[in-house]
């Protein structure tokens, strides 16, 4: 879902914030692809670096609020979901 939200923020950045189409497309595209790749890796196994990379991704998504202000709120929401997923994963981890 986060990748979809990031993708939908691209035309908003271009239209509302007058960002360059190439910059918005590349930045949003890279963030969306990284979100999908990390979700796929986290779904199979959970190396520690995935938790770090996912946390960095959350910070970057919040940082896109500089261009599209609603991304501040959406980034915080997804960060909360990310933290909850980590907490639940550790709480119910099978030994």
C-alpha positions, -999 to +999 in steps of 0.1 A: +000+000+000+028+024+007+042+020-028+008+029-042+006+060-020+041+070-031+032+065-067+001+086-064+022+114-048+042+118-080+015+136-101+006+157-070+042+168-068+043+177-104+009+195-105+006+211-071+042+217-061+055+223-097+083+198-093+101+187-124+085+156-138+117+137-142+128+144-107+095+135-092+091+104-113+126+091-105+124+099-068+089+085-064+096+055-086+128+045-067+110+049-033+080+028-045+102+001-059+123+000-027+091-004-007+079-033-028+114-050-027+117-046+010+082-060+016+090-090-006+122-097+013+106-092+047+079-116+038+103-145+032+130-140+058+139-111+081+175-102+079+183-074+103+193-050+075+157-052+062+145-036+094+171-008+091+164-003+054+127-002+060+132+024+088+153+045+065+126+043+039+100+056+064+122+086+071+126+093+034+089+090+028+083+115+056+110+138+041+090+139+008+066+161+027+089+190+018+075+187-017+040+172-010+030+183+025+004+156+029+032+131+028+042+142+063+010+128+077+010+097+054+046+090+062+039+091+099+009+068+095+031+043+075+059+046+101+034+037+128+023+007+108+060-003+103+067+000+140+036-020+149+046-047+124+081-050+139+066-051+174+041-078+165+067-098+147+090-098+177+061-105+201+047-135+182+080-148+168+082-186+168+114-198+184 
